[in-house]
Amino acid sequence: MNNPSLHLSTSQRLQPFILQANSVEGIAISQVISDCISAPGVYVFTELMETPSVVKASERYYQVAPYYRLLRVFLYGDYKDYVAQKEMLPPLTPVQMTKLKHLTIVSLSESRKTLSYQLLKEYLDIPTTRELEDLIIDAFYNNVLRGKLDQRQQQLQVEGAMGRDQPIDKIRYSVQLLNAYSYSTSKLAHDLDKMVQIYQAGKLCHKKRMDQYHANLSATRRAVQREEDANIRQEMSKQKEKGGSSGRRDIVGEYNEYNYESQEYIERAGRSKKR
């Protein structure tokens, strides 16, 4: 993870050298470049490299050109790049060498967050673990890196690093990646909106179907209930009719039997009186 605040602070420290470069001409620019890459806390150099007086001097004076190439190594390169071009570049002071190795560790941490001691010692031509750890601790103190030294596992765990200068082609590539990412995220958001709309439409359609289903179910239940009620009333009516006729016949029978018994009683009573 690059830390933009570190980049900002080191950029501010660069400003005096830009002012100095604008105030001198000719081969004196080479000394400005050398002082800049030696200055404590200065780890970004794009503004100095793009300063018109520096560009003009590098093109006009052969004494300045090697320092301009060296400045480019500090911008975009690393320790291996310096070794490969060493014959065409000015020699480095111990302070400059340390700074270039700091920047090299930053570049290595861009692709991996765990850097083994073995890798760092081979890449930076450092013979001992003690010397490597001193270099890393110095990078910590200069706010170039944030991390932990794991002496048991013999590795550096990088938690954060300053942002280095980037060449224009890499910046363009990064812009292209960001544009592609922006397009893909916009398309994804559009697709998600369509999916949400389809889901909501399906949900609404399902709700309508369920409402219609429940309405039909309620209507069917009411119809069945009415039919059952009608059947019950019809059956009760039949039962009442059947039950009412039987009662009347019983009543008539009982009345006739009572009348018969009464007539016989009267006749018997009449004969008794004649006697």
SERO-4910 file (N, C-alpha, C, O; in steps of 0.05 Angstrom, whole numbers):
BEGIN
 pado doro    nc1    nc2    nc3   cac1   cac2   cac3    cc1    cc2    cc3    oc1    oc2    oc3
  Met    A     17    -24      0      0      0      0     18     25      0     34     28     18
  Asn    A     14     42    -20     29     66    -21     16     87     -2     -8     88      0
  Asn    A     33    103     10     24    123     28     27    151     15     49    160     12
  Pro    A      4    164      8      6    189     -6     18    212     11     29    230      0
  Ser    A     14    210     37     25    231     55     55    231     54     68    253     56
  Leu    A     68    207     51     97    206     49    106    219     23    126    234     23
  His    A     91    214      2     98    226    -24     95    257    -23    112    271    -34
  Leu    A     75    267     -9     71    295     -6     94    308      9    104    329      0
  Ser    A    102    297     31    123    309     47    150    310     32    164    330     33
  Thr    A    156    288     18    182    288      3    180    307    -21    201    318    -29
  Ser    A    156    311    -32    153    330    -54    158    358    -44    169    374    -59
  Gln    A    149    364    -20    154    391     -9    184    396     -5    193    418     -8
  Arg    A    198    375      3    227    378      7    242    383    -19    265    392    -19
  Leu    A    229    376    -41    241    379    -67    241    408    -77    258    416    -94
  Gln    A    223    424    -67    219    451    -77    244    469    -77    249    483    -96
  Pro    A    260    469    -55    285    485    -56    303    479    -79    316    497    -90
  Phe    A    305    454    -87    323    447   -109    311    456   -136    326    462   -154
  Ile    A    285    456   -138    273    467   -163    278    497   -165    285    506   -187
  Leu    A    276    511   -143    283    540   -143    312    544   -150    319    563   -165
  Gln    A    329    528   -139    357    530   -145    364    525   -174    380    538   -186
  Ala    A    350    504   -185    355    497   -213    346    520   -232    358    524   -253
  Asn    A    325    534   -224    316    557   -240    333    582   -238    331    600   -254
  Ser    A    351    581   -218    368    605   -214    397    601   -224    413    620   -224
  Val    A    403    577   -234    430    572   -245    428    562   -273    406    555   -283
  Glu    A    450    562   -287    450    553   -315    475    536   -320    494    535   -304
  Gly    A    475    522   -343    498    507   -351    504    483   -335    486    470   -325
  Ile    A    531    478   -332    539    453   -318    534    454   -288    536    434   -274
  Ala    A    526    477   -278    519    479   -249    494    462   -243    490    455   -220
  Ile    A    479    456   -263    455    439   -259    463    412   -249    448    400   -233
  Ser    A    486    402   -257    495    375   -248    498    374   -218    493    354   -205
  Gln    A    508    396   -206    511    397   -177    484    399   -163    481    387   -142
  Val    A    465    412   -175    438    413   -164    426    385   -163    414    377   -143
  Ile    A    430    370   -185    420    343   -186    433    326   -165    420    311   -150
  Ser    A    459    328   -163    474    312   -143    465    318   -115    462    300    -98
  Asp    A    462    344   -109    453    352    -82    425    342    -76    419    334    -54
  Cys    A    408    343    -97    380    334    -93    379    305    -86    364    297    -67
  Ile    A    393    288   -101    390    259    -95    405    251    -70    402    228    -60
  Ser    A    421    270    -59    435    265    -33    419    275    -10    424    267     13
  Ala    A    399    293    -15    385    306      7    368    287     24    354    270     12
  Pro    A    369    289     50    352    272     67    323    278     62    314    300     60
  Gly    A    307    256     61    279    258     59    268    264     31    244    266     27
  Val    A    286    267     11    276    273    -16    277    246    -32    298    235    -37
  Tyr    A    253    237    -39    251    211    -53    235    212    -79    232    192    -92
  Val    A    225    235    -86    211    239   -112    225    262   -127    233    282   -115
  Phe    A    227    259   -153    244    277   -169    231    286   -195    245    300   -211
  Thr    A    206    280   -200    195    286   -226    195    316   -233    202    324   -255
  Glu    A    188    332   -213    187    361   -218    215    372   -226    217    390   -243
  Leu    A    235    362   -212    263    371   -219    271    362   -247    282    378   -262
  Met    A    265    338   -254    272    328   -280    258    343   -303    269    346   -324
  Glu    A    233    352   -297    218    366   -318    222    397   -317    211    411   -334
  Thr    A    239    406   -299    245    435   -298    259    443   -324    279    430   -331
  Pro    A    249    463   -338    261    470   -364    291    475   -364    305    466   -383
  Ser    A    301    488   -343    330    493   -343    346    467   -340    368    465   -351
  Val    A    335    447   -326    348    421   -323    347    406   -350    368    395   -359
  Val    A    325    406   -363    322    392   -389    341    405   -409    355    391   -424
  Lys    A    341    432   -410    358    446   -429    388    441   -424    403    436   -443
  Ala    A    396    440   -399    424    436   -393    432    407   -400    455    403   -409
  Ser    A    414    387   -395    421    360   -402    424    355   -432    439    338   -440
  Glu    A    410    371   -447    412    369   -477    436    384   -488    447    376   -509
  Arg    A    444    405   -475    465    423   -485    493    416   -475    512    419   -490
  Tyr    A    495    407   -450    522    402   -438    526    373   -432    510    360   -418
  Tyr    A    547    362   -444    552    333   -440    559    327   -411    556    304   -402
  Gln    A    570    347   -397    576    343   -368    551    338   -351    552    325   -331
  Val    A    529    349   -360    504    347   -345    489    322   -352    474    311   -336
  Ala    A    492    312   -377    476    289   -387    478    265   -369    458    252   -363
  Pro    A    502    257   -359    504    233   -341    488    237   -315    476    218   -305
  Tyr    A    488    261   -305    473    266   -280    443    266   -285    427    257   -268
  Tyr    A    435    274   -309    407    273   -317    398    243   -319    376    236   -311
  Arg    A    415    227   -331    409    198   -332    408    186   -305    391    169   -299
  Leu    A    427    194   -287    426    184   -260    400    192   -246    389    177   -231
  Leu    A    392    217   -250    367    226   -239    343    209   -248    325    203   -232
  Arg    A    344    201   -273    323    183   -284    323    156   -270    302    145   -265
  Val    A    347    146   -263    348    120   -248    335    123   -221    321    105   -212
  Phe    A    340    146   -208    327    150   -182    297    154   -184    282    149   -165
  Leu    A    288    164   -207    259    167   -211    246    140   -216    227    133   -202
  Tyr    A    256    125   -236    241    102   -245    255     75   -242    243     54   -244
  Gly    A    281     77   -237    297     52   -236    302     42   -208    289     50   -189
  Asp    A    321     23   -206    329     12   -180    359      6   -181    373     13   -199
  Tyr    A    368     -8   -160    396    -13   -157    407    -30   -181    429    -24   -190
  Lys    A    392    -49   -191    401    -65   -213    404    -48   -238    423    -52   -254
  Asp    A    386    -29   -242    389    -11   -266    414      6   -264    428     10   -284
  Tyr    A    421     15   -240    445     30   -237    470     13   -243    489     22   -256
  Val    A    470    -12   -233    493    -29   -238    496    -34   -268    518    -35   -278
  Ala    A    473    -38   -282    474    -43   -311    485    -20   -327    497    -23   -348
  Gln    A    481      5   -317    490     29   -331    513     43   -317    519     66   -323
  Lys    A    526     30   -299    546     42   -282    567     57   -297    577     78   -288
  Glu    A    576     46   -320    598     58   -335    590     85   -347    607    102   -353
  Met    A    564     90   -351    554    115   -363    544    135   -342    534    156   -350
  Leu    A    545    127   -317    534    144   -296    555    153   -276    576    140   -273
  Pro    A    550    176   -262    569    184   -242    570    165   -218    550    151   -213
  Pro    A    592    163   -204    593    145   -181    575    155   -159    571    179   -156
  Leu    A    564    137   -143    546    144   -121    561    147    -95    580    132    -90
  Thr    A    553    167    -79    563    169    -52    549    148    -35    528    138    -43
  Pro    A    559    142    -11    545    123      7    516    131     13    498    115     14
  Val    A    512    158     16    484    167     22    466    162     -2    443    153      1
  Gln    A    477    168    -26    461    163    -50    456    133    -55    434    126    -64
  Met    A    475    117    -49    472     88    -52    450     77    -33    434     61    -41
  Thr    A    451     87     -8    431     79     11    403     87      2    384     71      4
  Lys    A    400    111     -9    374    121    -18    364    104    -42    341     97    -43
  Leu    A    382     98    -60    374     82    -83    365     54    -75    347     42    -86
  Lys    A    378     43    -54    370     16    -44    343     18    -30    327     -1    -31
  His    A    338     40    -16    312     44     -4    290     44    -26    270     31    -23
  Leu    A    295     59    -47    276     60    -69    272     33    -82    251     26    -92
  Thr    A    294     17    -83    292    -10    -95    274    -27    -78    258    -43    -89
  Ile    A    276    -26    -52    258    -42    -35    229    -33    -39    211    -50    -39
  Val    A    225     -7    -42    198      3    -47    187    -10    -73    164    -19    -73
  Ser    A    203    -10    -94    194    -22   -119    188    -52   -116    169    -61   -127
  Leu    A    205    -66   -102    201    -95    -98    175   -100    -82    161   -120    -87
  Ser    A    168    -82    -64    145    -86    -47    119    -81    -62     97    -87    -53
  Glu    A    121    -69    -86     97    -65   -102     84    -91   -112     60    -93   -116
  Ser    A    101   -111   -116     91   -137   -126     88   -158   -105     75   -178   -110
  Arg    A    100   -154    -82     98   -173    -60    101   -159    -34    116   -140    -32
  Lys    A     87   -168    -14     88   -155     13    106   -170     32    112   -160     54
  Thr    A    115   -193     24    134   -208     41    160   -212     24    160   -225      4
  Leu    A    181   -200     34    207   -201     20    227   -216     37    233   -208     60
  Ser    A    237   -237     27    257   -253     42    283   -239     44    291   -224     26
  Tyr    A    298   -244     65    324   -233     68    342   -242     45    359   -227     35
  Gln    A    339   -267     37    356   -278     16    352   -262    -10    372   -256    -23
  Leu    A    327   -257    -17    321   -242    -41    334   -214    -40    346   -205    -59
  Leu    A    330   -201    -17    340   -173    -15    370   -172    -15    382   -154    -27
  Lys    A    383   -191     -2    413   -191     -2    424   -196    -29    444   -184    -37
  Glu    A    411   -214    -45    421   -219    -72    415   -196    -90    432   -188   -107
  Tyr    A    392   -184    -88    384   -162   -106    400   -137   -101    406   -122   -119
  Leu    A    406   -132    -75    419   -107    -67    449   -110    -63    463    -91    -55
  Asp    A    459   -134    -68    488   -140    -63    497   -133    -35    517   -119    -31
  Ile    A    481   -142    -16    488   -138     13    497   -165     24    482   -184     23
  Pro    A    521   -166     35    532   -192     43    521   -203     70    519   -227     73
  Thr    A    513   -186     89    506   -196    115    477   -188    122    466   -168    112
  Thr    A    465   -204    140    438   -198    150    438   -173    166    419   -157    165
  Arg    A    459   -168    182    460   -144    199    460   -119    182    446   -100    188
  Glu    A    475   -119    160    476    -96    142    448    -92    129    440    -69    125
  Leu    A    435   -113    122    409   -111    109    389   -100    129    373    -82    122
  Glu    A    389   -110    153    370   -100    173    375    -71    180    356    -56    184
  Asp    A    400    -63    181    406    -34    185    394    -17    163    384      5    168
  Leu    A    397    -27    138    386    -12    115    355     -9    117    344     12    112
  Ile    A    342    -31    125    313    -31    127    304    -13    150    284      2    147
  Ile    A    317    -15    172    310      2    195    314     32    188    298     48    197
  Asp    A    334     38    173    339     66    164    316     75    146    307     98    147
  Ala    A    306     56    129    282     63    112    258     68    129    241     85    123
  Phe    A    255     53    151    233     57    169    234     86    181    214    100    182
  Tyr    A    258     93    191    261    119    203    257    142    184    248    164    192
  Asn    A    262    138    158    259    159    138    230    158    126    225    172    107
  Asn    A    212    142    138    184    140    129    182    131    100    163    138     86
  Val    A    202    116     91    200    105     64    184     79     64    170     73     45
  Leu    A    186     64     86    172     38     89    159     37    116    167     51    135
  Arg    A    139     21    118    127     13    143    124    -18    142    115    -29    123
  Gly    A    133    -30    164    131    -60    164    144    -71    188    149    -58    208
  Lys    A    150    -97    187    162   -112    209    185   -130    199    183   -141    177
  Leu    A    205   -132    215    227   -150    210    222   -176    225    219   -176    249
  Asp    A    220   -198    210    216   -224    222    242   -239    221    249   -252    202
  Gln    A    257   -237    243    284   -248    244    283   -279    245    301   -292    235
  Arg    A    262   -290    256    260   -319    257    255   -330    229    268   -349    221
  Gln    A    237   -318    214    231   -327    187    250   -315    166    249   -322    143
  Gln    A    267   -296    175    285   -283    157    271   -270    134    276   -276    111
  Gln    A    253   -251    141    238   -238    120    227   -211    130    225   -206    154
  Leu    A    221   -194    110    210   -167    115    180   -168    108    173   -175     86
  Gln    A    163   -161    127    135   -158    122    128   -129    117    129   -113    136
  Val    A    122   -122     93    117    -94     85     87    -88     90     69   -101     79
  Glu    A     82    -67    106     55    -59    112     47    -33     96     24    -28     92
  Gly    A     67    -19     87     62      6     72     88     17     61    109     11     71
  Ala    A     86     33     40    109     45     28    101     71     14     78     75      7
  Met    A    121     88     11    116    113     -4    111    107    -33    119     87    -43
  Gly    A     98    127    -47     94    124    -75    118    135    -91    127    157    -86
  Arg    A    127    119   -110    150    128   -126    140    144   -151    117    143   -158
  Asp    A    159    157   -163    153    171   -189    146    149   -209    156    127   -209
  Gln    A    128    157   -228    119    139   -248    125    151   -276    119    174   -280
  Pro    A    136    135   -295    139    146   -322    112    151   -335     92    139   -328
  Ile    A    113    168   -356     88    176   -368     73    153   -381     48    152   -381
  Asp    A     88    134   -393     74    111   -405     61     93   -385     40     82   -390
  Lys    A     73     91   -361     60     76   -340     36     90   -329     16     78   -322
  Ile    A     37    117   -328     14    132   -319     -9    129   -339    -32    125   -331
  Arg    A     -2    130   -365    -23    126   -385    -35     98   -383    -59     95   -385
  Tyr    A    -18     78   -378    -28     51   -374    -46     49   -350    -67     36   -350
  Ser    A    -38     63   -328    -55     63   -304    -81     77   -310   -102     68   -300
  Val    A    -81     98   -325   -106    112   -332   -123     94   -349   -148     93   -345
  Gln    A   -111     79   -367   -127     60   -383   -139     39   -366   -163     32   -369
  Leu    A   -124     29   -347   -135      9   -328   -158     21   -312   -179      7   -308
  Leu    A   -154     45   -303   -176     58   -287   -201     63   -304   -223     59   -295
  Asn    A   -196     71   -329   -219     75   -347   -234     48   -352   -258     47   -352
  Ala    A   -218     27   -357   -230      1   -361   -245     -8   -336   -267    -20   -338
  Tyr    A   -233     -3   -313   -246    -10   -288   -272      6   -284   -293     -5   -276
  Ser    A   -270     32   -291   -294     49   -289   -316     39   -307   -339     38   -300
  Tyr    A   -308     32   -332   -328     22   -351   -341     -4   -341   -365     -8   -342
  Ser    A   -324    -23   -331   -334    -49   -322   -352    -45   -298   -373    -59   -296
  Thr    A   -345    -27   -280   -362    -23   -256   -388     -9   -264   -409    -16   -253
  Ser    A   -386     10   -283   -411     22   -293   -429      2   -306   -454      2   -302
  Lys    A   -417    -15   -322   -433    -36   -336   -445    -55   -315   -468    -63   -317
  Leu    A   -429    -62   -296   -439    -80   -274   -462    -67   -259   -482    -80   -254
  Ala    A   -459    -41   -253   -481    -27   -239   -506    -26   -257   -528    -30   -247
  His    A   -502    -22   -283   -525    -21   -301   -539    -49   -302   -563    -51   -301
  Asp    A   -522    -70   -304   -533    -97   -304   -548   -104   -278   -569   -117   -279
  Leu    A   -536    -95   -256   -549   -100   -230   -576    -85   -229   -595    -95   -218
  Asp    A   -577    -60   -240   -602    -45   -240   -623    -60   -256   -646    -62   -248
  Lys    A   -615    -71   -279   -634    -87   -296   -643   -111   -281   -667   -118   -282
  Met    A   -625   -125   -267   -632   -149   -252   -652   -142   -230   -671   -156   -225
  Val    A   -647   -119   -217   -665   -110   -195   -692   -104   -207   -713   -111   -195
  Gln    A   -693    -91   -230   -718    -84   -243   -733   -110   -251   -757   -112   -247
  Ile    A   -719   -129   -262   -731   -155   -269   -741   -169   -244   -763   -181   -245
  Tyr    A   -725   -168   -223   -734   -181   -198   -759   -168   -187   -778   -182   -178
  Gln    A   -759   -141   -187   -782   -127   -177   -807   -132   -194   -829   -135   -183
  Ala    A   -803   -133   -221   -826   -139   -238   -836   -167   -233   -860   -171   -232
  Gly    A   -818   -186   -230   -826   -214   -224   -840   -216   -197   -859   -230   -194
  Lys    A   -829   -201   -178   -842   -201   -151   -870   -189   -153   -888   -200   -140
  Leu    A   -874   -167   -168   -900   -155   -171   -919   -175   -185   -942   -177   -177
  Cys    A   -909   -188   -207   -926   -207   -221   -934   -231   -203   -956   -240   -203
  His    A   -914   -240   -187   -920   -262   -168   -941   -253   -148   -959   -269   -141
  Lys    A   -939   -228   -138   -958   -218   -119   -986   -217   -131  -1006   -225   -118
  Lys    A   -988   -208   -156  -1014   -207   -170  -1025   -235   -172  -1049   -239   -168
  Arg    A  -1008   -254   -181  -1018   -282   -183  -1027   -293   -156  -1048   -306   -155
  Met    A  -1012   -287   -135  -1020   -297   -109  -1045   -284    -99  -1062   -297    -87
  Asp    A  -1048   -257   -105  -1073   -244    -97  -1097   -256   -112  -1118   -260   -100
  Gln    A  -1093   -261   -138  -1114   -273   -154  -1121   -301   -144  -1144   -309   -143
  Tyr    A  -1100   -316   -137  -1104   -343   -126  -1120   -343   -100  -1139   -358    -97
  His    A  -1112   -325    -82  -1126   -323    -57  -1155   -314    -61  -1173   -322    -47
  Ala    A  -1159   -295    -80  -1186   -285    -86  -1203   -308    -97  -1226   -312    -88
  Asn    A  -1192   -324   -115  -1206   -347   -126  -1212   -368   -105  -1233   -380   -104
  Leu    A  -1192   -372    -87  -1196   -391    -66  -1218   -382    -47  -1235   -399    -39
  Ser    A  -1218   -357    -40  -1239   -346    -23  -1267   -349    -36  -1286   -356    -23
  Ala    A  -1268   -342    -62  -1293   -345    -76  -1303   -373    -77  -1327   -379    -74
  Thr    A  -1284   -392    -82  -1292   -420    -83  -1302   -430    -56  -1321   -445    -54
  Arg    A  -1288   -421    -35  -1296   -429     -8  -1324   -418     -2  -1341   -432     10
  Arg    A  -1329   -393    -10  -1356   -382     -5  -1377   -397    -21  -1399   -401    -11
  Ala    A  -1371   -404    -46  -1390   -419    -62  -1396   -446    -50  -1419   -455    -49
  Val    A  -1374   -460    -41  -1378   -486    -29  -1394   -483     -3  -1412   -500      2
  Gln    A  -1389   -462     12  -1403   -458     37  -1433   -453     32  -1450   -463     46
  Arg    A  -1439   -437     11  -1467   -431      4  -1481   -457     -5  -1504   -462      2
  Glu    A  -1467   -473    -21  -1478   -498    -30  -1484   -517     -6  -1505   -530     -5
  Glu    A  -1465   -518     12  -1469   -535     36  -1492   -525     52  -1508   -541     62
  Asp    A  -1494   -498     55  -1516   -487     71  -1543   -493     58  -1562   -499     71
  Ala    A  -1544   -491     31  -1569   -496     17  -1576   -526     20  -1600   -532     24
  Asn    A  -1556   -543     18  -1562   -572     21  -1572   -578     50  -1591   -594     53
  Ile    A  -1560   -565     69  -1569   -569     97  -1598   -559    101  -1614   -573    113
  Arg    A  -1603   -535     90  -1631   -525     93  -1651   -543     79  -1673   -547     89
  Gln    A  -1644   -553     55  -1662   -571     40  -1667   -596     56  -1689   -606     58
  Glu    A  -1645   -607     67  -1648   -632     83  -1665   -628    107  -1682   -645    115
  Met    A  -1660   -605    121  -1676   -599    144  -1706   -596    137  -1724   -604    152
  Ser    A  -1710   -583    114  -1738   -579    105  -1751   -606    100  -1774   -610    108
  Lys    A  -1736   -624     88  -1747   -651     83  -1753   -665    109  -1774   -678    112
  Gln    A  -1735   -663    127  -1739   -676    153  -1763   -665    168  -1778   -680    181
  Lys    A  -1767   -639    165  -1789   -627    179  -1815   -637    166  -1834   -643    181
  Glu    A  -1816   -637    139  -1840   -647    126  -1846   -676    134  -1869   -683    140
  Lys    A  -1826   -692    133  -1830   -720    140  -1838   -723    169  -1857   -738    175
  Gly    A  -1825   -709    187  -1832   -711    215  -1860   -700    221  -1873   -711    238
  Gly    A  -1870   -679    207  -1896   -666    212  -1919   -685    203  -1938   -685    219
  Ser    A  -1920   -699    182  -1941   -717    172  -1945   -740    191  -1967   -747    197
  Ser    A  -1923   -752    200  -1924   -775    219  -1938   -766    244  -1953   -781    256
  Gly    A  -1932   -742    253  -1944   -733    278  -1974   -729    275  -1989   -736    294
  Arg    A  -1982   -718    252  -2011   -714    248  -2026   -740    247  -2048   -742    258
  Arg    A  -2015   -761    234  -2028   -787    232  -2031   -799    260  -2052   -810    267
  Asp    A  -2010   -796    276  -2012   -807    304  -2034   -793    319  -2049   -805    335
  Ile    A  -2035   -766    315  -2055   -750    330  -2083   -758    321  -2101   -762    338
  Val    A  -2088   -762    295  -2114   -770    285  -2122   -797    295  -2144   -802    303
  Gly    A  -2102   -816    295  -2108   -843    305  -2116   -843    334  -2135   -856    342
  Glu    A  -2101   -827    349  -2107   -825    377  -2135   -813    382  -2149   -821    400
  Tyr    A  -2143   -794    365  -2169   -781    367  -2191   -800    360  -2212   -801    374
  Asn    A  -2188   -816    339  -2208   -835    331  -2212   -856    352  -2234   -864    359
  Glu    A  -2189   -866    363  -2190   -886    384  -2204   -876    408  -2220   -890    421
  Tyr    A  -2199   -851    415  -2212   -839    438  -2242   -836    433  -2258   -840    451
  Asn    A  -2250   -829    408  -2278   -826    402  -2293   -853    402  -2315   -855    412
  Tyr    A  -2279   -873    392  -2291   -899    392  -2296   -909    421  -2318   -918    427
  Glu    A  -2276   -907    437  -2279   -915    465  -2302   -899    478  -2316   -910    495
  Ser    A  -2305   -875    472  -2326   -858    484  -2354   -867    475  -2372   -867    491
  Gln    A  -2357   -873    450  -2383   -882    439  -2392   -908    452  -2415   -912    459
  Glu    A  -2372   -926    454  -2378   -952    467  -2386   -948    496  -2404   -962    506
  Tyr    A  -2373   -930    508  -2379   -924    536  -2408   -913    539  -2423   -920    557
  Ile    A  -2415   -896    519  -2442   -885    520  -2463   -906    515  -2484   -906    529
  Glu    A  -2458   -924    496  -2478   -945    490  -2481   -963    515  -2503   -970    522
  Arg    A  -2460   -970    527  -2461   -987    550  -2476   -973    573  -2492   -984    588
  Ala    A  -2470   -948    574  -2484   -933    596  -2514   -932    591  -2530   -932    610
  Gly    A  -2523   -930    565  -2551   -929    558  -2565   -955    564  -2587   -955    575
  Arg    A  -2553   -977    558  -2565  -1003    564  -2568  -1007    594  -2588  -1018    603
  Ser    A  -2550   -999    608  -2552  -1002    637  -2576   -986    648  -2589   -995    667
  Lys    A  -2581   -963    636  -2604   -947    646  -2630   -961    639  -2648   -960    656
  Lys    A  -2634   -974    616  -2658   -988    608  -2663  -1011    627  -2686  -1016    634
  Arg    A  -2643  -1024    635  -2647  -1045    653  -2656  -1035    680  -2660  -1050    699
***
